[in-house]
Amino acid sequence: MIEAPVFEMQAISKSFPGVRALHEVSFACGKGEVHALCGENGAGKSTLIKILSGVYRPDSGAVLIDGTEQHFGHPQEALLAGISVIYQEFSLLPERSVAQNLFLGREPLRNGLIDNRAMIAETRRVLELFGVRHGIAPETLVADLDVASQQMVEIAKAISLNAKVIVMDEPTAALNEAECDVLFALVDRLRASGTAIVYITHRMREVARIADRVTVLKDGEVTARFDQVPAPEMIVRAMVGRDISEYYPDPAKPDEIGADILTVSGGANHAVHDIDLTLRAGEIVGFAGLQGAGRTALAMALFGALPFTSGRVTIDGQHMDIKTPRDAIRAGIGMLPGDRKASGLVLMQSVRDNGMLTARSFARLLGGNGANRFIDLSGMDALLDRMRVRAPSYEQEMRFLSGGNQQKAIVARWLALKPKVLIFIEPTRGIDVDAKASIYHLMRDLARAGTAVMMVSSDLPEILGASDRILVMRDGRIVGEFGRSASEAELMLAATGEAAEVAA
């Protein structure tokens, strides 16, 4: 127990109709401390943070700030008390500048007008204060920033509010390794300045790197508290009740890897060059590399969204002219997009309808007996069950599901298609460790059923744990091929150009 917590939540309980979200949960964070809050999707983390930040009121229990009990009726009241939350889904306005976002609703005034000069100067000071500038100018439109820079702007906004407590919800979900290092350095600076930080993540490496203490929630209750960060296995067992070693399925055996399904010879467009690639039945091929290396561009080329302008693609030995996603679908290629909000969901439709959307559309596209390639409604429900999508009913609108459950439903949707090749782009981004295990095992099941699986991921442990073969990309080219026994260091050396090409 810390001696003087900046905030303390005592025996917090909260229920919604038919659901007990929290039961007597106590949680605290001290000055200059990073307290990791871990748990599966649906464990109660979001509800706890929404109570701290004034979105919800607890049914019972107390919230204390600097030892004084608070009763927040609105998030603005929590903000004024020094509580700032950086959510996984950014709250920035894309068509406004960095400075306008930082001071939205509290712009400095001069003679009754917004003082843009003062706002820009203060924004520049905040960006430089904690080294957040990172090539970001106060006048830059947020829409022109990459995801990592937008994350930095969210943190700068919290800093500009002089927050006592900053809650970071999966802050590295969309960042690559180098960008994560920038974020971790910023967290270290905030800790040194005395800011209390609640750090929510499913990535055990980040907990080990950044946290001082760990609290684990499961089914709305605290299942473990660690005053020192333990081995990842202990955290995972408290979260889900099984060992981390069970997460990754066994690799494919030599006799499980079959014939060539997809081959690319000399594939190129403006983003990728000289692509020679083979994906085989029964095999999971992981694609590693830094942001901008060409991994996603290659996936988009195979799916016809960013088609090759030269080269040759074959499926089962037959030449395919893939110029559109429709061509890819007809050829038997499916793709799970990396951005579920922008590309994967119809939020006002039900979970079941979202799951069946792809199958129904593709059946109409293929015509005739095309529908026979897809599962029926009962089969979709079975897939949603298998993915452990948590919803009171599959008739519930998708918008009411957590981000992790939304992602699992999209995976189930693509599994409804029975493709020859299935491309996963960041398949486990923003979801909990237990759901990740389900996806890895489903990918393995697909491969064992004869599907060629391509996985693009920024998570190196995921690449190493789930792949049978690993291809590293740099500058739009495949620069290295590795086996599952490779190390993270070997992959990073190839990705950064510090090592010559390596073959497994």
C-alpha positions in Angstrom: 0.0 0.0 0.0 1.5 3.4 -1.0 1.7 5.9 1.8 0.1 8.9 0.1 -1.9 8.0 -3.1 -2.8 10.7 -5.5 -6.1 8.9 -6.0 -7.7 6.0 -4.2 -10.7 4.0 -5.2 -12.2 2.1 -2.2 -14.4 -1.0 -2.5 -16.0 0.2 -5.8 -19.0 -1.8 -7.0 -21.0 -1.2 -10.2 -23.8 -3.1 -11.9 -25.7 -2.7 -15.1 -28.9 -4.4 -16.0 -28.1 -8.1 -15.9 -24.4 -7.6 -15.5 -22.2 -7.1 -12.4 -19.3 -5.1 -13.8 -17.3 -4.4 -10.5 -17.5 -5.9 -7.1 -15.6 -4.1 -4.2 -12.6 -3.2 -6.3 -9.9 -1.1 -4.6 -7.2 0.6 -6.6 -4.8 3.4 -6.0 -1.8 5.2 -7.6 0.9 7.3 -6.0 2.8 10.3 -7.2 5.5 9.4 -9.7 4.1 5.8 -10.0 3.1 3.8 -13.0 0.5 1.3 -12.0 -0.4 -1.3 -14.6 -4.1 -2.4 -14.7 -4.4 -5.8 -16.4 -7.3 -8.0 -17.3 -9.2 -9.6 -20.2 -11.8 -7.6 -22.2 -14.8 -7.5 -20.0 -12.8 -7.8 -16.8 -14.0 -4.4 -15.6 -11.0 -2.2 -16.4 -13.0 0.3 -18.6 -15.8 0.5 -16.0 -13.3 1.3 -13.2 -11.6 4.0 -15.3 -15.0 5.5 -16.3 -15.9 5.8 -12.6 -12.5 7.4 -11.9 -13.0 9.9 -14.7 -16.7 10.8 -13.9 -18.4 9.0 -16.8 -20.1 6.6 -14.4 -21.1 6.9 -10.7 -20.4 3.9 -8.5 -23.2 2.0 -6.8 -21.1 1.8 -3.7 -17.6 2.7 -2.6 -15.6 5.9 -2.6 -13.2 7.8 -4.9 -10.6 10.0 -3.1 -8.3 12.6 -4.7 -5.4 13.6 -2.5 -7.3 12.1 0.4 -10.6 14.0 -0.2 -13.6 12.1 -1.2 -15.0 13.2 -4.6 -18.4 12.7 -6.2 -18.0 13.4 -9.9 -21.2 14.0 -11.8 -19.6 14.8 -15.1 -16.2 14.0 -16.8 -15.4 17.7 -16.8 -15.5 17.7 -13.0 -12.9 14.9 -12.9 -10.8 16.7 -15.5 -10.8 19.8 -13.2 -9.7 17.6 -10.4 -6.7 16.5 -12.4 -7.8 13.2 -13.9 -7.1 12.8 -17.7 -7.8 9.7 -19.7 -6.2 8.9 -23.1 -8.4 6.4 -24.7 -7.4 3.8 -27.3 -9.7 5.5 -29.8 -8.4 9.0 -30.2 -10.6 12.0 -29.4 -8.8 14.5 -31.6 -10.5 16.6 -34.2 -8.7 15.8 -37.5 -9.4 19.1 -39.3 -8.1 21.3 -36.5 -4.5 22.0 -35.7 -2.5 20.5 -32.9 -2.7 23.7 -31.0 -6.5 24.0 -31.5 -6.9 20.4 -30.2 -4.8 21.0 -27.1 -6.8 24.0 -26.1 -10.2 23.0 -27.4 -12.9 24.7 -25.2 -10.3 26.6 -23.1 -8.6 28.8 -25.7 -6.6 31.8 -24.4 -8.4 35.1 -25.1 -7.2 38.6 -25.8 -9.6 41.5 -26.0 -12.4 38.9 -26.3 -10.8 37.1 -29.2 -8.8 33.8 -29.4 -5.2 34.6 -28.9 -3.7 32.3 -31.6 -0.1 33.5 -30.9 -0.3 32.7 -27.2 -2.0 29.3 -28.0 0.7 28.3 -30.4 3.5 29.5 -28.1 2.1 27.5 -25.2 1.6 24.4 -27.4 5.2 24.6 -28.5 6.3 24.9 -24.8 4.3 21.8 -23.9 5.6 19.8 -26.8 9.2 20.7 -26.0 8.8 20.3 -22.2 8.6 16.5 -22.3 10.3 15.9 -25.6 6.9 15.3 -27.3 7.6 17.5 -30.3 8.9 14.6 -32.4 8.6 16.7 -35.6 5.1 18.0 -34.6 4.4 21.7 -35.2 1.5 23.5 -33.4 0.1 24.6 -36.7 0.0 21.1 -38.2 -3.5 19.7 -38.9 -4.0 16.5 -36.9 -5.3 14.8 -40.1 -1.7 15.2 -41.5 -0.1 13.4 -38.6 0.7 9.7 -38.4 -0.8 7.5 -35.7 2.2 7.8 -33.4 2.3 11.5 -33.6 -1.5 11.7 -32.8 -0.8 9.6 -29.8 1.9 12.1 -28.7 -0.6 14.9 -29.2 -3.1 13.1 -26.9 -0.5 12.9 -24.2 0.6 16.5 -24.8 -3.1 17.5 -24.3 -3.1 15.7 -20.9 0.1 17.5 -20.0 -1.3 20.9 -20.9 -4.2 20.3 -18.5 -1.7 19.9 -15.7 -3.2 16.5 -14.9 -2.2 14.8 -11.6 -3.3 11.5 -13.0 -3.0 10.3 -16.6 -4.7 7.1 -17.6 -3.3 5.4 -20.8 -5.5 2.8 -22.4 -3.5 0.6 -24.7 -1.3 3.5 -25.8 1.0 1.4 -28.0 -1.8 -0.5 -29.9 -1.0 1.3 -33.2 2.7 2.0 -32.7 5.7 0.2 -34.0 8.8 -0.7 -31.9 10.6 2.6 -32.4 7.5 4.6 -31.7 6.9 2.5 -28.5 10.4 3.5 -27.3 9.5 7.2 -27.8 6.3 6.6 -25.7 8.2 4.8 -23.0 10.7 7.6 -22.7 7.8 10.1 -22.3 6.3 7.9 -19.6 9.6 7.9 -17.8 9.7 11.7 -18.0 6.1 12.0 -16.7 7.0 9.7 -13.8 10.0 11.7 -12.9 7.8 14.9 -12.9 5.6 13.3 -10.3 2.6 12.4 -12.5 0.6 9.3 -11.4 0.1 7.0 -14.4 -2.4 4.2 -14.8 -1.2 2.1 -17.7 -3.7 -0.4 -19.3 -2.2 -2.9 -21.6 -2.4 -6.6 -22.8 1.3 -6.7 -23.7 3.3 -8.3 -20.9 6.6 -6.9 -22.2 5.3 -3.4 -21.7 4.2 -4.2 -18.1 7.8 -5.4 -17.4 9.3 -2.3 -19.1 7.2 0.5 -17.6 5.2 -0.5 -14.5 6.1 -0.2 -10.8 3.1 -2.2 -9.6 0.4 -4.4 -11.1 -3.3 -5.0 -10.3 -5.2 -7.7 -12.2 -9.0 -7.8 -12.7 -11.1 -10.8 -13.6 -14.9 -10.8 -13.8 -15.1 -7.5 -12.0 -12.9 -8.4 -9.1 -9.3 -8.0 -8.1 -7.6 -11.4 -8.5 -4.0 -10.3 -7.8 -1.9 -7.4 -6.7 1.8 -7.2 -7.2 3.9 -4.6 -5.5 6.8 -5.5 -7.8 6.3 -6.6 -11.4 6.4 -10.4 -11.5 7.1 -12.8 -14.3 4.6 -12.5 -17.2 3.3 -16.0 -16.5 2.1 -15.0 -13.0 0.1 -12.0 -14.5 -1.4 -14.1 -17.2 -2.4 -16.8 -14.9 -4.2 -14.3 -12.7 -5.9 -12.9 -15.8 -7.1 -16.0 -17.4 -6.3 -19.0 -15.2 -3.8 -20.6 -17.5 -0.1 -20.4 -18.5 1.2 -18.1 -21.2 3.0 -21.2 -22.7 -0.4 -22.4 -23.8 -1.1 -19.3 -25.9 0.7 -20.3 -29.1 -0.3 -23.5 -30.8 2.3 -26.0 -31.9 4.0 -25.2 -35.2 3.0 -27.0 -38.4 4.7 -30.4 -38.8 6.6 -30.9 -42.0 3.9 -33.3 -43.3 1.2 -30.7 -42.5 2.6 -28.2 -45.0 1.2 -28.9 -48.4 1.4 -27.6 -51.9 2.0 -24.0 -53.1 -1.3 -22.1 -53.0 -0.3 -18.6 -53.9 2.9 -17.5 -55.7 4.1 -14.0 -56.7 6.9 -13.5 -59.2 8.4 -10.0 -59.7 5.4 -8.3 -58.1 5.8 -4.5 -57.9 3.9 -1.3 -57.7 4.7 2.2 -56.3 5.0 0.8 -52.7 6.6 -2.7 -53.1 9.3 -4.0 -55.4 10.7 -7.3 -56.7 8.3 -9.4 -54.7 8.9 -13.2 -55.0 6.7 -15.0 -52.6 5.1 -18.4 -52.0 2.3 -19.2 -49.5 1.6 -22.8 -48.9 -1.3 -24.8 -47.6 -1.1 -25.6 -43.9 1.5 -22.8 -43.2 1.3 -19.5 -41.3 3.7 -17.0 -42.8 4.4 -13.9 -40.6 5.5 -10.6 -42.1 7.7 -8.4 -39.9 9.2 -5.0 -40.4 9.1 -1.4 -39.3 6.2 0.9 -40.1 6.4 1.8 -43.8 8.4 -1.2 -44.7 5.7 -2.4 -47.1 4.0 -5.2 -45.2 0.5 -3.8 -45.4 1.1 -2.5 -48.9 2.0 -6.1 -50.0 -1.2 -7.4 -48.3 -3.2 -4.8 -50.0 -1.6 -5.7 -53.4 -2.5 -9.4 -52.9 -6.1 -8.3 -52.0 -6.4 -6.1 -55.1 -6.8 -2.9 -53.1 -3.4 -1.6 -54.1 -2.8 -3.9 -57.1 0.5 -4.9 -58.6 1.4 -3.0 -61.8 3.9 -5.7 -62.8 4.7 -9.3 -62.0 2.7 -12.5 -62.0 0.3 -13.9 -59.4 -0.9 -17.5 -59.4 -3.4 -19.4 -57.3 -3.1 -23.2 -57.4 -0.9 -22.8 -60.4 -3.4 -20.7 -62.4 -2.5 -17.2 -63.4 -4.8 -14.5 -61.7 -5.1 -10.9 -62.8 -6.0 -9.3 -59.5 -6.9 -5.7 -60.0 -9.6 -5.2 -57.4 -10.8 -6.8 -54.2 -13.6 -8.4 -56.2 -10.9 -10.2 -58.2 -9.2 -11.3 -55.1 -12.4 -12.6 -53.5 -13.2 -14.6 -56.7 -9.7 -16.0 -56.6 -10.2 -17.2 -53.0 -8.3 -14.6 -51.1 -9.7 -13.0 -47.9 -8.3 -10.2 -45.8 -8.9 -9.0 -42.2 -8.2 -5.2 -42.2 -6.1 -3.7 -39.5 -8.5 -0.8 -38.7 -11.7 -2.3 -37.5 -13.5 1.1 -37.1 -12.7 2.4 -40.5 -12.8 -0.7 -42.6 -14.5 -3.6 -40.7 -17.7 -2.7 -38.9 -21.3 -1.6 -39.4 -21.7 -0.3 -35.9 -25.5 0.1 -36.0 -26.1 -3.5 -37.2 -26.2 -6.6 -34.9 -23.2 -8.7 -34.1 -24.7 -11.6 -36.1 -25.4 -9.4 -39.1 -21.8 -8.0 -39.0 -20.6 -11.6 -38.9 -22.6 -12.6 -41.9 -22.1 -9.4 -43.9 -19.1 -10.7 -45.8 -20.5 -14.1 -46.5 -23.8 -12.7 -47.8 -22.1 -10.1 -50.0 -19.7 -12.6 -51.4 -22.4 -15.2 -52.1 -24.3 -12.6 -54.2 -21.0 -11.6 -55.8 -20.1 -15.1 -56.8 -23.6 -16.0 -57.9 -25.0 -19.5 -58.6 -23.8 -21.9 -56.0 -21.4 -19.4 -54.5 -23.3 -19.4 -51.2 -22.3 -23.0 -50.7 -18.8 -21.8 -49.9 -20.1 -20.1 -46.7 -21.5 -21.1 -43.4 -25.1 -20.5 -42.4 -26.4 -18.4 -39.5 -26.1 -21.3 -37.0 -22.5 -21.8 -38.2 -21.8 -18.1 -37.6 -23.2 -18.3 -34.1 -20.9 -21.2 -33.5 -17.9 -19.2 -34.8 -18.9 -16.3 -32.5 -19.1 -18.7 -29.6 -15.7 -20.2 -30.4 -14.2 -16.7 -30.6 -15.7 -16.1 -27.2 -17.4 -12.9 -28.3 -19.0 -11.5 -25.2 -22.5 -10.1 -25.8 -25.8 -10.6 -24.1 -27.2 -11.6 -27.5 -25.8 -11.7 -31.0 -28.8 -9.5 -31.9 -27.1 -6.7 -29.9 -25.7 -3.8 -32.0 -22.0 -4.0 -32.7 -21.4 -0.5 -31.3 -22.1 -1.7 -27.7 -19.3 -4.3 -27.8 -15.8 -3.6 -26.4 -13.1 -3.0 -29.0 -11.7 -6.5 -28.3 -15.0 -8.2 -28.8 -15.6 -6.2 -32.0 -12.2 -7.4 -33.3 -13.1 -11.0 -32.5 -16.4 -10.7 -34.3 -14.6 -9.5 -37.4 -12.2 -12.4 -37.3 -15.3 -14.7 -37.1 -16.7 -12.9 -40.1 -13.7 -13.7 -42.2 -13.6 -17.2 -41.0 -17.1 -17.6 -42.4 -15.5 -17.3 -45.8 -13.7 -20.5 -46.7 -10.7 -19.0 -48.6 -7.7 -20.6 -50.1 -5.6 -17.7 -48.7 -6.5 -15.6 -45.6 -4.6 -12.4 -44.8 -4.6 -11.1 -41.3 -3.4 -7.5 -40.7 -2.6 -6.9 -37.0 -5.1 -9.6 -36.1 -4.8 -9.1 -32.3 -4.4 -5.3 -32.0 -6.1 -4.0 -28.9 -7.5 -7.3 -27.6 -6.8 -9.2 -24.5 -4.3 -12.1 -24.1 -7.0 -14.8 -23.8 -8.7 -13.6 -27.0 -5.3 -13.6 -28.7 -4.9 -17.2 -27.9 -8.2 -18.0 -29.5 -7.2 -16.2 -32.7 -3.8 -18.0 -32.8 -5.4 -21.4 -32.4 -8.1 -20.6 -35.0 -5.3 -19.5 -37.4 -3.6 -22.8 -36.8 -6.9 -24.7 -37.3 -7.4 -22.8 -40.6 -3.9 -23.7 -41.7 -4.4 -27.4 -40.8 -7.6 -27.4 -42.8 -5.5 -26.4 -45.9 -5.7 -22.6 -45.9 -2.5 -20.6 -46.6 -2.4 -17.9 -43.8 -0.5 -14.6 -44.1 -0.1 -12.6 -41.0 1.1 -9.0 -40.9 2.0 -7.9 -37.3 4.0 -5.3 -35.5 4.2 -7.5 -32.4 7.5 -9.5 -32.7 6.6 -12.1 -30.0 3.4 -12.7 -31.9 5.3 -13.1 -35.2 7.7 -15.5 -33.5 5.1 -17.5 -31.6 2.4 -17.9 -34.2 4.4 -18.2 -37.5 5.9 -21.2 -39.2 8.0 -19.0 -41.5 8.9 -15.3 -41.1 9.6 -12.8 -43.9 11.1 -9.5 -43.0 10.4 -6.4 -45.2 12.3 -3.2 -45.6 11.9 -0.4 -48.1 9.1 -2.3 -49.9 11.2 -5.4 -50.4 11.5 -8.8 -48.7 15.0 -8.8 -47.2 15.1 -11.8 -45.0 13.5 -15.2 -44.3 13.6 -16.8 -40.9 12.4 -19.9 -39.1 10.4 -19.9 -35.9 13.6 -20.3 -33.9 14.8 -16.8 -34.8 15.3 -14.2 -32.2 13.7 -10.7 -31.9 17.2 -9.2 -32.4 17.7 -11.1 -35.7 14.4 -9.8 -37.0 15.1 -6.2 -35.9 18.6 -6.3 -37.4 17.1 -7.3 -40.8 14.3 -4.8 -40.5 16.6 -1.9 -39.8 19.2 -2.9 -42.4 21.9 -3.7 -39.9 22.3 -7.3 -41.1 22.7 -9.0 -44.4 19.9 -11.1 -45.8 19.4 -14.3 -43.8 17.7 -17.5 -44.9 16.3 -20.0 -42.5 
